Amino acid sequence: MSKKVRIGIDVGGTFTDAVVIDNDTYEIIAKKKIPTTHDAVGGVATGIVNIINEILQDNNISPLDVNFIAHGTTQATNALLEGDVAKVGVLGMGTGIDSSTAKSGTHTEDIELAQGKFLKVYNRFVDSKKLNEALIEQSIEELKSEGAEVIVASEAYSVDDPTNELKVIEKANQKEMFATGGHEISQLYGLKVRTRTAVVNASLIPKMMETANMTEQAVKDANIQTQLMIMRCDGGVMSIDEVRKRPILTMLSGLAAGVAGALMYEKVTDGIFFEVGGTSVDISVIKDGKVMIKNAQVGGHHTYLQSLDVRTLGIAGGSMVIVKDAQIVDVGPRSAHIAGKEYECFTDAKNLVNPTIQFISPKEGDSKDHAIVVSETGQEYSFTLAGAANLLDYVPEGDYAYGHKEANYKAWNALGNYCGMTAEEAAQQVIKIACEKVMTVVNMLIDEYELDRNYVTLVGGGGSASVLTYALGKISGHKVQIAKNAPYISTIGVALAMVREQIEKTVVNPTDEDIKKIRAEVIEKIVKSGANEDTVDVMIEIDAQKNILSAIATGSTEMRSKDLNQAALTIEQMTKKASEAMNIDTDSMQFIQNVARWNLFNAPIEKKSLFGLMKKNMNRLCILDREGVARLRKEGAYYLVFPKSAIQSDFIDFMNDYTVYSDANDTIPKLFLFYKEKMLDLTGIQSLQQILSIMEVELEFVLEDDQIIAVAYQ
């Protein structure tokens, strides 16, 4: 039987990368990099078809053996940054006493995307009661005559009844105009934000439609039978048909691909992920095996676009060193690339003859205090963070960022002499400044997302991963992990990403029926996006303060067999992995029970307070999957292993035991369930009745005698 493979393609501003991965083992079979074909007749699609054909031919892979293919693109992001978007006409609707509010809520001003570049918006409003085919046609024609290229239909309360929005979309399509409705983008109340989000989405449709058609054809031309998937901004993928409807979801997807790689390829459970390039580092959070998401902004305005929470800093491999009065005072945000200078650590020693220190302004208007090293033969090189890390041996030999030691030392020795210190002391000062900047953001993220500092791993990806990550680990004391094939981690993330969909609705005190309905809707939606229904997991979240009911679904395009094919680990091997995951000695770790894919471990501890007078027994729980990957780590948690038949007895008693009762309200514990192949996250649910309702649906096909692990904590 032929080996089935997964292909990931990452279309960047400069290069288009591709990887081929064994579908069962996740082994990297091939990697390739070509220049991005912006100026080709077929645009970036030309590069995609070229790299697909080359990587298949070079590795003797049949197109029929491609099980999954996806690509990530910065096109939507670049279009917004450059103002290369379509003009949008908004047809607002509403009636009755809310008519004036609806008119104001649907009226959208031009959105400034960059200095002097705007998303142009034209507005019309009609009374919903007067709406008919003729009025719709007239309104569309008026918007078109003003310059609108795409139509947005937005009506108050369309999330409850989108009939009128659909009528407008249909009429626009008949007139061969692209159109979208507010209800297609978000199910949340909040007419103004919903309309604005739909406007941004609409502005991207023409360009992304063209690209989608070309890239889809490129895959077909390569004779690949599986459908093309596209990277989303929340770390998942969706079908290319969905891209045609909701191109906004591809915005910021370039940032999400690396995290998807850390999640799927590196199996990170709790950590901070750094994608370190030449100019900047993107910092994001993984908690309990999930990426952290927030609402994105466009042009300084809030939208309902759910994207990866990424914090970007101008600290990276090429970050320049700033020196004032013979003192190293700062690193970045300018990089050697911006200054047009080569790195000091990547040249040959013979190019640095009697090196001296000079200072430049990287760009017009910058201060003239950015240090460079100049050879008496005239060659100029920038001092960089990569050079400092190489000098201090943070970058291992063979690494993508590994430099030439002799040349690098000559440069840094010159800088050290200029500053009255050794080369090593100068490099340490640079590393210290850079790490302090990054750790400020890291500590903020740890606190914001309430990560347990005992279990946080710093994970480095990108070409300059080792330049920064090892030093951060040394300074912070956190465990460090450099991703395998770090320069290709984003492309790997594209190849391994799961299909993802999310629905949010405004619901006050959601009922069992509300929960079951949104669950069914998100499953239907994710299947349309390309997921195999049998692989779909759904997480329900309830925000009682904002009255938001959310359903997040993830799934694969095919039934995965990797876990099932994995050779079983012994209890001793599992215990060792659990100990390593929890940072404790093996003797303290107890194996509790195996349930299907899941292995429960506990390291009990006795904590003392009040000068040792009070003692409290605590659990430190760890759940490993059959591969030995830690999927959950919790201190101060409680567990119960029970059959499905005991839900109404043992399980309810367990939940009641750890519920905090007060005069104001009762607070149930946060809950995870593990059974068969599933990990069910119920931490977003706030009542026992709602949990029981979800369990009824999720466990429908679980046998009465089948065991379930419950992990609860406050």
C-alpha positions as CSV (number, residue, x, y, z in Angstrom):
1,M,0.0,0.0,0.0
2,S,1.3,3.5,-0.9
3,K,2.2,5.8,2.0
4,K,-0.4,8.5,2.6
5,V,0.9,12.0,3.0
6,R,-0.1,15.5,4.2
7,I,1.1,18.6,2.4
8,G,1.3,22.0,4.0
9,I,2.1,25.2,2.0
10,D,2.9,28.6,3.6
11,V,2.7,31.5,1.2
12,G,4.8,34.3,2.6
13,G,5.7,37.7,1.4
14,T,9.1,36.6,0.2
15,F,9.1,32.8,0.0
16,T,6.6,30.0,-0.4
17,D,7.4,27.0,1.7
18,A,6.1,23.4,1.5
19,V,6.4,20.3,3.6
20,V,5.3,16.7,3.1
21,I,4.5,14.8,6.2
22,D,3.7,11.1,6.7
23,N,0.0,10.9,7.5
24,D,0.5,8.2,10.1
25,T,3.8,8.9,11.8
26,Y,4.0,12.7,11.3
27,E,7.5,12.2,10.0
28,I,8.8,15.0,7.7
29,I,9.4,13.4,4.3
30,A,10.4,16.5,2.4
31,K,10.8,20.3,2.7
32,K,11.1,22.9,-0.1
33,K,11.3,26.7,-0.5
34,I,10.8,28.8,-3.6
35,P,10.3,32.6,-4.2
36,T,6.7,33.7,-3.9
37,T,5.3,34.4,-7.4
38,H,3.5,37.7,-6.8
39,D,4.2,39.0,-10.3
40,A,3.3,35.9,-12.2
41,V,0.2,35.8,-14.5
42,G,-1.4,33.4,-12.0
43,G,-0.2,35.3,-9.0
44,V,0.7,33.3,-5.9
45,A,-1.2,30.3,-7.3
46,T,1.6,29.9,-9.9
47,G,4.1,29.3,-7.0
48,I,1.7,26.9,-5.3
49,V,1.3,24.7,-8.4
50,N,5.1,24.8,-9.0
51,I,6.0,23.8,-5.5
52,I,3.4,21.1,-5.4
53,N,4.7,19.6,-8.6
54,E,8.3,19.9,-7.7
55,I,8.0,18.4,-4.2
56,L,5.9,15.5,-5.5
57,Q,8.2,14.7,-8.4
58,D,11.4,15.1,-6.4
59,N,10.2,12.6,-3.8
60,N,8.4,10.2,-6.1
61,I,5.0,10.8,-4.5
62,S,1.8,10.1,-6.4
63,P,-0.8,12.8,-6.2
64,L,-3.3,10.1,-5.4
65,D,-1.4,9.5,-2.1
66,V,-2.1,13.1,-0.9
67,N,-4.5,12.6,2.0
68,F,-4.6,16.3,3.0
69,I,-3.4,19.5,1.5
70,A,-3.7,23.0,3.0
71,H,-2.1,26.4,2.6
72,G,-1.7,29.5,4.7
73,T,-1.6,32.9,3.2
74,T,-1.0,36.4,4.2
75,Q,-3.0,37.8,1.3
76,A,-6.0,39.0,3.3
77,T,-3.7,40.6,5.9
78,N,-1.6,42.2,3.3
79,A,-4.7,43.5,1.4
80,L,-5.9,45.3,4.5
81,L,-2.4,46.6,5.4
82,E,-2.0,48.0,1.9
83,G,-5.6,49.1,1.4
84,D,-6.0,46.8,-1.6
85,V,-9.7,46.1,-0.9
86,A,-13.0,46.4,-2.7
87,K,-15.4,49.3,-2.1
88,V,-18.5,48.2,0.0
89,G,-22.1,49.2,-0.2
90,V,-24.1,48.6,3.0
91,L,-27.9,48.1,2.8
92,G,-29.1,48.6,6.3
93,M,-32.6,47.5,7.4
94,G,-34.9,47.8,10.4
95,T,-38.3,49.0,11.4
96,G,-40.6,50.2,14.1
97,I,-39.4,52.0,17.3
98,D,-35.9,50.6,16.7
99,S,-35.7,52.0,13.2
100,S,-33.5,55.0,14.1
101,T,-31.2,52.8,16.2
102,A,-30.9,50.3,13.3
103,K,-30.1,53.1,10.9
104,S,-27.3,54.3,13.1
105,G,-26.1,50.8,13.8
106,T,-25.8,49.8,10.2
107,H,-24.3,53.1,9.0
108,T,-20.6,52.4,8.6
109,E,-17.9,55.1,8.1
110,D,-14.9,54.6,5.9
111,I,-12.3,52.5,7.8
112,E,-8.7,53.7,7.7
113,L,-6.5,50.6,7.1
114,A,-3.2,52.4,6.9
115,Q,-2.1,56.0,6.7
116,G,-4.0,57.6,3.8
117,K,-5.6,54.3,2.8
118,F,-9.2,53.6,3.4
119,L,-11.8,50.9,3.0
120,K,-14.6,53.0,1.2
121,V,-18.1,52.4,2.5
122,Y,-21.4,53.6,1.0
123,N,-24.7,53.4,2.9
124,R,-28.4,53.1,2.3
125,F,-31.2,52.3,4.8
126,V,-34.7,51.0,4.1
127,D,-37.6,50.2,6.3
128,S,-38.0,46.5,6.6
129,K,-41.8,46.7,6.4
130,K,-41.5,48.4,3.0
131,L,-38.9,46.0,1.7
132,N,-39.8,44.4,-1.7
133,E,-37.9,43.2,-4.7
134,A,-38.0,46.6,-6.5
135,L,-36.8,48.5,-3.5
136,I,-33.9,46.1,-3.0
137,E,-32.9,46.4,-6.7
138,Q,-33.1,50.2,-6.6
139,S,-31.0,50.4,-3.4
140,I,-28.3,48.1,-4.9
141,E,-28.2,50.1,-8.1
142,E,-27.8,53.3,-6.1
143,L,-24.9,51.8,-4.1
144,K,-23.3,50.5,-7.3
145,S,-23.6,53.8,-9.0
146,E,-21.7,55.5,-6.1
147,G,-18.9,53.0,-6.5
148,A,-19.8,49.9,-4.4
149,E,-18.3,46.7,-5.7
150,V,-19.6,44.4,-3.0
151,I,-22.9,44.5,-1.1
152,V,-23.4,44.0,2.7
153,A,-27.0,43.3,3.9
154,S,-27.4,44.1,7.6
155,E,-30.6,44.1,9.5
156,A,-31.4,44.5,13.2
157,Y,-32.0,41.1,14.8
158,S,-31.0,39.2,11.6
159,V,-29.3,36.6,13.8
160,D,-32.8,35.5,14.8
161,D,-34.3,35.8,11.3
162,P,-32.0,36.4,8.3
163,T,-34.7,36.3,5.7
164,N,-34.4,39.9,4.5
165,E,-30.6,39.7,4.4
166,L,-30.8,36.6,2.3
167,K,-33.2,38.4,-0.1
168,V,-30.7,41.2,-0.6
169,I,-27.8,38.7,-1.1
170,E,-29.8,36.8,-3.7
171,K,-30.7,40.0,-5.6
172,A,-27.1,41.2,-5.6
173,N,-25.9,37.8,-6.9
174,Q,-28.4,38.0,-9.7
175,K,-26.8,41.3,-10.7
176,E,-23.4,39.5,-10.6
177,M,-22.2,41.3,-7.5
178,F,-20.6,39.6,-4.5
179,A,-22.6,40.0,-1.3
180,T,-22.7,38.9,2.3
181,G,-24.9,39.4,5.3
182,G,-24.2,40.2,8.9
183,H,-25.7,36.9,10.1
184,E,-23.2,35.0,8.0
185,I,-20.3,36.5,9.9
186,S,-21.6,36.5,13.5
187,Q,-24.6,35.3,15.5
188,L,-24.0,37.9,18.2
189,Y,-26.2,40.9,18.9
190,G,-24.4,44.1,18.5
191,L,-25.5,45.5,15.2
192,K,-22.7,48.1,14.7
193,V,-19.8,45.6,15.3
194,R,-21.6,42.9,13.3
195,T,-22.1,45.2,10.4
196,R,-18.5,46.5,10.6
197,T,-17.2,42.9,10.6
198,A,-19.3,42.1,7.6
199,V,-18.0,45.1,5.8
200,V,-14.3,44.1,6.3
201,N,-15.2,40.6,5.1
202,A,-17.0,41.9,2.0
203,S,-14.1,44.1,1.1
204,L,-11.8,41.0,0.8
205,I,-14.2,38.8,-1.2
206,P,-13.3,39.8,-4.8
207,K,-9.5,39.4,-4.3
208,M,-9.8,36.3,-2.3
209,M,-12.4,34.8,-4.6
210,E,-9.9,35.2,-7.5
211,T,-7.1,33.6,-5.4
212,A,-9.3,30.8,-4.2
213,N,-10.3,29.9,-7.8
214,M,-6.7,29.9,-8.9
215,T,-5.3,27.9,-6.0
216,E,-8.1,25.4,-6.2
217,Q,-7.4,24.9,-9.9
218,A,-3.7,24.6,-9.1
219,V,-4.4,21.6,-6.9
220,K,-6.7,20.1,-9.5
221,D,-4.0,20.6,-12.1
222,A,-1.6,18.6,-9.9
223,N,-4.2,15.8,-10.0
224,I,-4.6,15.8,-6.2
225,Q,-8.0,14.4,-5.4
226,T,-8.6,15.7,-1.9
227,Q,-10.1,19.2,-1.4
228,L,-7.8,22.2,-0.7
229,M,-8.0,23.5,2.9
230,I,-7.1,27.1,3.9
231,M,-5.6,28.2,7.2
232,R,-7.8,30.3,9.5
233,C,-6.8,33.0,12.0
234,D,-7.8,30.9,15.0
235,G,-5.3,28.1,14.2
236,G,-7.7,25.8,12.3
237,V,-8.4,25.2,8.6
238,M,-11.5,25.4,6.5
239,S,-12.6,24.4,3.0
240,I,-11.9,26.7,0.1
241,D,-15.6,27.0,-0.4
242,E,-15.9,28.6,3.0
243,V,-13.0,31.0,2.1
244,R,-15.1,32.3,-0.7
245,K,-17.9,33.2,1.8
246,R,-15.8,34.3,4.8
247,P,-12.3,35.4,3.6
248,I,-12.0,37.5,6.8
249,L,-11.2,34.3,8.6
250,T,-7.9,34.1,6.8
251,M,-6.8,37.4,8.1
252,L,-3.9,37.0,10.5
253,S,-3.7,33.3,9.7
254,G,0.0,33.5,9.1
255,L,0.4,34.1,12.8
256,A,-1.7,31.1,13.7
257,A,0.1,28.5,11.6
258,G,3.2,28.4,13.9
259,V,1.0,27.8,17.0
260,A,-0.8,25.0,15.2
261,G,2.5,23.4,14.6
262,A,3.5,23.7,18.3
263,L,0.1,22.2,19.2
264,M,0.0,19.3,16.7
265,Y,3.6,18.6,16.0
266,E,5.3,19.4,19.3
267,K,2.3,18.3,21.4
268,V,2.5,21.3,23.7
269,T,0.0,21.2,26.5
270,D,0.8,24.4,28.5
271,G,3.3,26.8,27.2
272,I,4.3,30.1,25.6
273,F,5.1,29.8,21.9
274,F,7.6,32.1,20.2
275,E,7.9,32.3,16.5
276,V,11.2,34.1,16.1
277,G,12.1,35.6,12.7
278,G,14.6,38.2,11.6
279,T,12.6,41.3,12.6
280,S,10.0,40.4,15.2
281,V,8.8,37.7,17.5
282,D,5.2,36.6,17.7
283,I,4.2,35.4,21.2
284,S,1.2,33.3,21.9
285,V,-0.3,31.0,24.6
286,I,-1.3,27.3,24.7
287,K,-3.3,26.3,27.7
288,D,-4.7,22.8,28.3
289,G,-3.8,21.9,24.8
290,K,-5.8,24.8,23.3
291,V,-4.7,28.1,21.6
292,M,-6.0,31.3,23.2
293,I,-8.4,33.4,21.1
294,K,-9.6,37.0,21.2
295,N,-11.6,39.4,19.1
296,A,-9.4,41.1,16.5
297,Q,-9.4,44.8,15.6
298,V,-9.3,46.4,12.1
299,G,-8.3,50.0,11.7
300,G,-8.6,50.5,15.4
301,H,-12.2,49.2,15.5
302,H,-13.5,46.1,17.2
303,T,-14.8,43.2,15.2
304,Y,-16.4,39.9,15.9
305,L,-13.5,38.1,14.2
306,Q,-12.1,35.5,16.5
307,S,-8.3,35.3,16.0
308,L,-5.3,33.9,17.8
309,D,-4.1,36.1,20.6
310,V,-0.6,37.0,19.4
311,R,1.6,39.7,20.9
312,T,4.3,40.9,18.5
313,L,7.6,42.5,19.6
314,G,10.4,44.0,17.6
315,I,12.9,41.6,19.1
316,A,14.3,38.9,16.8
317,G,17.5,37.4,15.3
318,G,18.3,40.6,13.3
319,S,17.5,43.1,16.0
320,M,20.1,45.9,16.0
321,V,22.0,47.1,19.1
322,I,21.7,50.7,20.2
323,V,24.7,52.3,22.0
324,K,24.8,55.7,23.6
325,D,27.8,57.2,25.4
326,A,29.7,53.9,25.1
327,Q,26.8,52.1,26.9
328,I,24.6,49.4,25.4
329,V,21.1,50.8,26.1
330,D,18.6,48.9,23.8
331,V,18.0,46.2,21.3
332,G,15.5,46.5,18.4
333,P,13.0,47.2,17.1
334,R,15.0,48.0,14.0
335,S,16.6,45.0,12.3
336,A,19.6,44.5,10.1
337,H,17.3,43.7,7.2
338,I,15.7,47.2,7.5
339,A,19.1,48.8,7.6
340,G,20.2,46.8,4.6
341,K,23.2,45.3,6.5
342,E,24.4,41.7,6.7
343,Y,24.7,40.0,10.1
344,E,28.1,40.1,11.8
345,C,27.8,36.4,12.8
346,F,27.2,35.1,9.2
347,T,30.3,36.5,7.5
348,D,33.8,35.1,7.2
349,A,36.5,36.2,9.5
350,K,38.6,37.3,6.6
351,N,36.0,40.0,5.8
352,L,36.6,41.7,9.2
353,V,40.1,43.3,9.1
354,N,40.9,45.6,12.0
355,P,37.2,46.1,12.7
356,T,36.0,49.4,14.1
357,I,32.6,50.6,15.5
358,Q,30.4,53.1,13.7
359,F,26.9,54.2,14.1
360,I,24.0,54.6,11.6
361,S,20.3,55.5,11.2
362,P,18.7,52.4,9.8
363,K,15.9,54.5,8.3
364,E,15.4,58.2,7.7
365,G,14.3,59.8,11.0
366,D,15.9,57.1,13.2
367,S,18.4,58.1,15.8
368,K,22.1,57.6,14.7
369,D,23.1,55.3,17.5
370,H,22.6,51.8,15.9
371,A,26.0,50.1,16.1
372,I,27.7,48.5,13.1
373,V,31.1,47.0,12.7
374,V,33.3,48.1,9.8
375,S,36.3,46.4,8.2
376,E,39.2,48.5,7.0
377,T,38.4,46.9,3.6
378,G,35.0,48.7,3.7
379,Q,32.5,45.9,4.5
380,E,29.9,46.8,7.0
381,Y,27.9,44.5,9.2
382,S,25.2,45.0,11.8
383,F,25.5,43.9,15.4
384,T,22.5,41.6,16.0
385,L,20.8,39.6,18.7
386,A,21.8,36.5,16.7
387,G,25.4,37.5,17.1
388,A,25.1,37.9,20.8
389,A,23.4,34.5,21.2
390,N,26.0,32.8,19.0
391,L,28.8,34.4,21.1
392,L,27.3,33.0,24.3
393,D,26.8,29.5,22.8
394,Y,23.0,29.6,22.9
395,V,22.8,28.6,19.3
396,P,23.8,24.9,18.8
397,E,26.0,23.9,15.9
398,G,24.0,22.9,12.9
399,D,21.1,25.2,13.9
400,Y,19.6,27.5,11.2
401,A,20.9,30.5,13.1
402,Y,24.4,29.1,13.8
403,G,27.1,31.6,12.7
404,H,30.8,31.8,12.1
405,K,32.5,31.9,15.5
406,E,35.8,33.7,14.6
407,A,34.2,36.5,12.7
408,N,31.5,37.0,15.3
409,Y,34.1,37.2,18.1
410,K,36.1,39.7,16.2
411,A,33.1,41.9,15.8
412,W,31.9,41.6,19.4
413,N,35.4,42.1,20.8
414,A,35.5,45.4,19.0
415,L,32.2,46.4,20.5
416,G,33.3,45.3,23.9
417,N,36.5,47.4,23.7
418,Y,34.4,50.4,22.6
419,C,32.2,50.0,25.7
420,G,35.0,49.1,28.1
421,M,34.0,45.5,28.7
422,T,34.7,42.0,27.3
423,A,32.9,40.7,24.2
424,E,31.0,38.2,26.4
425,E,29.9,41.0,28.8
426,A,28.6,43.1,25.8
427,A,26.7,40.1,24.4
428,Q,25.3,39.3,27.9
429,Q,24.0,42.9,28.2
430,V,22.3,42.6,24.8
431,I,20.7,39.3,25.7
432,K,19.6,40.7,29.1
433,I,17.8,43.7,27.5
434,A,16.1,41.5,24.9
435,C,14.9,38.9,27.4
436,E,13.6,41.5,29.8
437,K,11.4,42.9,27.1
438,V,10.1,39.5,26.1
439,M,9.6,38.3,29.6
440,T,7.4,41.3,30.4
441,V,5.0,40.1,27.8
442,V,5.4,36.4,28.8
443,N,4.6,37.2,32.5
444,M,1.6,39.3,31.4
445,L,0.2,36.4,29.3
446,I,0.8,33.9,32.1
447,D,-1.1,36.0,34.5
448,E,-3.9,36.9,32.0
449,Y,-4.6,33.3,31.1
450,E,-3.9,32.0,34.6
451,L,-1.2,29.5,33.5
452,D,0.4,27.4,36.2
453,R,4.0,28.6,36.2
454,N,5.2,25.2,37.4
455,Y,4.2,23.6,34.1
456,V,4.9,26.4,31.6
457,T,7.2,25.4,28.7
458,L,8.8,28.0,26.5
459,V,8.6,26.7,22.9
460,G,10.7,28.2,20.2
461,G,9.9,28.1,16.5
462,G,11.0,30.0,13.4
463,G,14.5,30.4,11.9
464,S,15.8,32.3,15.0
465,A,14.1,30.1,17.6
466,S,17.4,29.2,19.4
467,V,18.6,32.9,19.3
468,L,16.0,33.8,21.9
469,T,14.4,30.8,23.5
470,Y,17.3,29.2,25.3
471,A,18.3,32.5,26.9
472,L,14.7,33.1,28.0
473,G,14.7,29.7,29.7
474,K,17.9,30.3,31.5
475,I,16.8,33.7,32.8
476,S,13.2,32.6,33.7
477,G,13.8,29.1,34.9
478,H,11.1,27.7,32.7
479,K,11.6,24.5,30.6
480,V,12.6,25.1,27.1
481,Q,11.7,23.3,23.9
482,I,12.9,24.1,20.4
483,A,10.5,22.8,17.8
484,K,11.9,20.2,15.5
485,N,12.3,21.7,12.0
486,A,11.8,25.1,13.7
487,P,12.3,27.2,10.5
488,Y,9.4,25.2,8.9
489,I,7.1,25.1,12.0
490,S,4.5,27.4,10.4
491,T,4.3,25.2,7.3
492,I,4.2,22.1,9.4
493,G,1.3,23.7,11.4
494,V,-0.6,24.2,8.1
495,A,-0.1,20.5,7.2
496,L,-1.3,19.2,10.6
497,A,-4.0,21.8,11.4
498,M,-7.5,20.6,12.4
499,V,-10.7,21.9,10.8
500,R,-12.2,24.4,13.2
501,E,-15.5,26.3,13.5
502,Q,-17.0,28.5,16.1
503,I,-20.5,29.9,16.7
504,E,-21.3,32.6,19.3
505,K,-24.8,33.6,20.2
506,T,-26.3,36.1,22.5
507,V,-28.4,34.0,24.9
508,V,-29.6,34.9,28.4
509,N,-29.6,31.9,30.8
510,P,-29.2,29.2,28.0
511,T,-31.5,26.2,28.4
512,D,-30.7,22.6,27.6
513,E,-32.3,23.1,24.3
514,D,-30.2,26.2,23.5
515,I,-27.0,24.1,24.2
516,K,-28.1,21.2,22.1
517,K,-29.2,23.4,19.3
518,I,-25.9,25.4,19.1
519,R,-23.9,22.1,19.3
520,A,-25.9,20.7,16.4
521,E,-25.4,23.9,14.4
522,V,-21.6,24.0,14.9
523,I,-21.3,20.3,13.9
524,E,-23.2,21.0,10.7
525,K,-21.0,24.0,10.1
526,I,-17.7,22.2,10.6
527,V,-18.8,19.3,8.4
528,K,-19.5,21.8,5.6
529,S,-16.0,23.2,6.2
530,G,-14.5,19.8,5.4
531,A,-14.4,17.8,8.7
532,N,-15.3,14.1,9.0
533,E,-18.2,14.1,11.5
534,D,-16.9,11.1,13.4
535,T,-13.8,13.1,14.3
536,V,-15.5,16.2,15.6
537,D,-15.1,17.4,19.2
538,V,-17.3,20.3,20.6
539,M,-16.6,22.6,23.5
540,I,-19.4,24.7,24.9
541,E,-18.7,27.9,26.8
542,I,-21.2,30.1,28.6
543,D,-20.2,33.7,29.5
544,A,-22.9,34.7,32.0
545,Q,-21.7,38.3,32.3
546,K,-21.9,39.0,28.6
547,N,-24.8,36.5,27.9
548,I,-22.8,34.8,25.2
549,L,-23.2,31.1,24.4
550,S,-20.3,29.7,22.4
551,A,-19.7,26.4,20.6
552,I,-16.2,25.6,19.3
553,A,-15.8,22.5,17.1
554,T,-12.6,20.9,15.9
555,G,-12.2,17.8,13.7
556,S,-10.1,16.2,11.0
557,T,-10.7,15.8,7.3
558,E,-10.1,12.0,7.7
559,M,-10.2,9.4,10.5
560,R,-6.7,9.5,12.0
561,S,-4.9,6.3,12.9
562,K,-1.7,7.6,14.3
563,D,-2.6,7.2,17.9
564,L,-4.1,3.7,17.4
565,N,-1.0,2.6,15.5
566,Q,1.3,3.7,18.3
567,A,2.9,0.9,20.3
568,A,1.6,0.8,23.8
569,L,4.0,2.2,26.5
570,T,4.6,0.3,29.7
571,I,3.3,1.6,33.0
572,E,7.0,2.3,33.9
573,Q,7.5,4.4,30.8
574,M,4.2,6.2,31.3
575,T,5.1,7.0,35.0
576,K,8.5,8.4,33.9
577,K,6.7,10.7,31.3
578,A,4.2,11.8,33.9
579,S,7.0,12.7,36.3
580,E,8.8,14.7,33.6
581,A,5.6,16.5,32.7
582,M,4.9,17.4,36.4
583,N,8.6,18.2,37.2
584,I,8.7,15.8,40.1
585,D,10.6,12.6,40.9
586,T,9.2,9.2,39.7
587,D,8.8,7.8,43.2
588,S,6.2,10.4,44.0
589,M,4.1,9.6,41.0
590,Q,1.2,7.1,41.3
591,F,-0.5,5.4,38.5
592,I,-4.3,5.5,39.2
593,Q,-6.0,3.9,36.2
594,N,-6.2,3.5,32.5
595,V,-9.4,4.3,30.6
596,A,-9.2,3.7,26.8
597,R,-6.8,6.2,25.4
598,W,-6.2,7.9,28.8
599,N,-3.9,7.3,31.7
600,L,-4.5,9.0,35.1
601,F,-1.6,9.7,37.4
602,N,-1.5,11.5,40.8
603,A,1.3,12.8,42.9
604,P,-0.3,13.6,46.3
605,I,1.3,16.2,48.4
606,E,0.7,17.5,52.0
607,K,0.8,21.2,52.2
608,K,1.3,23.0,55.6
609,S,0.1,26.4,56.6
610,L,-0.1,28.5,59.8
611,F,3.5,27.6,60.8
612,G,2.9,24.0,60.2
613,L,-0.2,23.7,62.4
614,M,-2.6,23.1,59.5
615,K,-2.2,20.3,57.0
616,K,-4.0,19.8,53.7
617,N,-3.7,16.9,51.4
618,M,-3.6,17.9,47.7
619,N,-3.5,16.1,44.4
620,R,-1.2,16.9,41.5
621,L,-3.0,15.2,38.6
622,C,-1.7,14.4,35.2
623,I,-3.5,12.8,32.3
624,L,-1.4,11.2,29.6
625,D,-2.7,9.9,26.2
626,R,-1.5,6.5,24.9
627,E,1.5,8.2,23.3
628,G,2.7,9.5,26.6
629,V,1.8,13.1,25.9
630,A,0.5,15.1,28.9
631,R,-2.9,16.4,27.9
632,L,-3.8,17.9,31.3
633,R,-1.8,18.9,34.4
634,K,-3.6,20.3,37.5
635,E,-2.5,21.0,41.0
636,G,-5.3,21.0,43.6
637,A,-7.6,19.0,41.4
638,Y,-9.9,16.0,42.2
639,Y,-10.7,12.9,40.2
640,L,-13.4,10.3,39.9
641,V,-13.4,7.2,37.7
642,F,-16.9,6.0,37.1
643,P,-19.1,4.0,34.6
644,K,-21.6,5.8,32.5
645,S,-24.3,4.1,34.5
646,A,-23.2,6.0,37.6
647,I,-23.7,9.6,36.2
648,Q,-26.9,10.1,38.3
649,S,-25.3,8.8,41.5
650,D,-21.5,8.8,41.9
651,F,-20.8,11.6,39.4
652,I,-23.4,14.0,40.8
653,D,-22.2,13.3,44.3
654,F,-18.6,14.1,43.1
655,M,-19.7,17.4,41.6
656,N,-21.7,18.3,44.7
657,D,-18.7,17.5,47.0
658,Y,-16.5,20.1,45.3
659,T,-19.1,22.8,44.6
660,V,-18.6,25.9,46.7
661,Y,-21.8,27.1,48.3
662,S,-22.5,30.7,49.3
663,D,-25.4,33.0,49.9
664,A,-24.8,34.7,46.5
665,N,-24.6,31.6,44.3
666,D,-23.2,28.1,44.1
667,T,-19.9,27.7,42.1
668,I,-19.5,24.3,40.5
669,P,-15.9,23.1,39.8
670,K,-14.3,23.3,36.4
671,L,-14.6,19.9,34.7
672,F,-12.8,17.7,32.1
673,L,-14.0,14.3,31.1
674,F,-11.9,11.6,29.4
675,Y,-13.4,8.6,27.7
676,K,-12.8,6.4,24.7
677,E,-10.8,8.7,22.3
678,K,-12.2,12.0,23.6
679,M,-11.2,14.7,26.0
680,L,-14.3,16.8,26.8
681,D,-13.6,20.3,28.1
682,L,-16.6,21.5,30.2
683,T,-14.7,24.3,32.0
684,G,-16.9,26.9,30.3
685,I,-20.2,25.5,31.8
686,Q,-21.5,27.1,34.9
687,S,-24.3,24.8,36.1
688,L,-24.5,21.1,36.9
689,Q,-27.7,20.8,34.9
690,Q,-26.0,22.2,31.8
691,I,-23.2,19.7,32.2
692,L,-25.6,16.8,32.5
693,S,-27.4,18.0,29.4
694,I,-24.1,18.1,27.4
695,M,-23.1,14.7,28.8
696,E,-26.4,13.2,27.7
697,V,-25.6,14.2,24.1
698,E,-21.9,13.5,24.1
699,L,-22.2,10.1,25.7
700,E,-25.1,8.9,23.7
701,F,-23.1,6.0,22.1
702,V,-21.0,5.2,25.2
703,L,-22.0,1.9,26.8
704,E,-23.3,1.9,30.3
705,D,-20.3,-0.1,31.6
706,D,-17.7,2.1,29.8
707,Q,-15.4,4.0,32.2
708,I,-15.0,7.7,32.3
709,I,-12.4,9.8,34.1
710,A,-13.6,13.1,35.7
711,V,-11.1,15.8,36.7
712,A,-12.5,18.7,38.7
713,Y,-11.0,21.8,40.2
714,Q,-11.9,25.3,41.4
